[in-house]
Amino acid sequence: MNAVACADDGDVGGDDEVGDTAGTENGDNDEADESTTDDEVGDMDQGSTDATTEGETTEESTETTEESTSDGETTDEGPSETTAADGDADMDGIINADDNCPNTANPNQLDFDGDGEGNVCDVMAFTMGGGSLMSSAVADSNLGGCNIPVDIVVTGGEVLVQLDDDAAVVGVEVVSLDIEDILDQVCQLNFLISADVSLTEFTMTNAGDAFPVGFDHDQGDHDAGIASGDTDAPHPVLTTANIEAAVGGMPGEPSLLELDGNLPIMTVETLDAGDSLTIDFDDPDFVMAMDVFMITDPLAVDIDFQLVGLVGTLDMTP
């Protein structure tokens, strides 16, 4: 009986230990679960907070960027807003509606010929008329040489004149001059041999930049519709022609004559605000061009050729 009672006590003690152990384990598990849950919630909350903070930071950054961009646009649009409002494309202080040259700055708005276009974007072209210019063709060869008076009859062409917005400078460009054929000019090479020389398809064209020469101007002449002066340099030109020399009565083959050279200093005058143009040349000794060409038929002759002097007047109109 006592043994049984002892056994019962032992079972009870075992059960208590099992219960205590189970309780301890359950308690540990509960604490672990609570700890895990709190950590996870904390992590989630922290993650959410971080995400929210990052989102807010991104939005703030975006807003800041937008504000900065807006400020930048405001800064950039400072002058352009005024330009857009005034419609001043060339930024010369004159709105497009009132600007006589809206795409090129000309704050003085000078208009020499009164056609509504400002000087800086208005080129006056003179294409009609002409005149007679005297020159000399000087030829030298192993058979002898000669000096042929040449009457250069200009029948037309194109001369451009442009003024500036300060009434200070006038630009001049001889774009081209059309010249009558020069036929059967006698060149007496020596006391035995002569040649009849002809120049056909004779032209002079600008060989330089646009408006390669010019002269000074002033406000008084500008307001009076006058532009007059001596050009500041010789005008580069390319002279071309077909030259044919009949030696000893035997016709020869034409050769192409190409002379790089210059027109001498010229006096240019336009009156009545561009209604007419006069060009005067007065230099009989100026060498306009020189070249060497060959005549092969009927005799082979190398000729040193010079075009010397230019005297005369051209009268042209638009």
C-alpha positions, 0 to 999 in steps of 0.5 A: 500500500505504501509502495502504491502511495509512493508510486502515486506521489511519484506520478503526481510529481512527474505530472507537475514536472511535465506541466511545468515543463510544458508551461515553460515551453508554452511561455517561451513560445508565447514570448517568442511569438510575441517577440517575433510579432513585435519585431515584424510589426516594428520592421513593417512599421519602420519599413512603411515609415522609411518608404513614406519618408522616401516617398515624401522626400522624392515628392519634395525633391520633385517639387523642388526640382519643379520649382527650380525648373520653374525658377529657371524658366522664369529666369530664362524667360526674363528677356524673351518674355519682353521680346515675345511681347514686343515682337522684336525678332532682331533685338534692336529695340524696334518691334517687328510691326514697326521695324523696316528690317525685322530680321537684322538689327538696325536701331537707327532705321535708316532708309536711303531710298525710302522704299520701306526697307532699311539700308541693312537689308536693302541692296540697290541694283543698277542693271540698265545703261552703260558707257564707253571706257578707253583702255589699251591692249599691250602685246609683246612677243618674240616677233615684236609687240604692239599697243592697241587702243581698245574702246570698251563699250559697256552695254549693261550688267549689274552694279550693287550698292548698299548703305549701312544703318549709321550713314558711315559706309557705302559698299559697292560691288560690280557684279558684271559688265557686258561688253560689246565685241572688239573686232579687227584691231590691228597689231603691228608686230614688226615692220613686216608682220601685222595681226588683226586682233578680235575679242568676242564674248567679252565680260568682266565679273566680280572676282572678290567677296560681296561688296569688295570696295566702298567709300565713306558717307555721312548723315547730311548726304544720306538725308539729301539722297546723295552717296558719293565718293572714291572707292577705297581699293581697286575692285577685283575682276575676272576678265574673259574673252575669246581672242583671235589673231589673224597673222599675215592675212591668215585667220587664226583659231580663237583662244580663251583669254582669262585675266585675273585683275582689278578695276582701278579706283573709281568715283561712284555717285548715286543721286536722288536717293538711288534713282541713278548711278554714275561711275567714273574711271580716270587712270590711264596707266593702271594695269588691270590684268596681264596674261600669256597666251599662245597663237598656234595658227598660222604661226606659233607665237607666245604673246605677253598680254596686258590690259592697261588703263581705264578712262571713261564713265558709266551711267546706270539706272535700276 
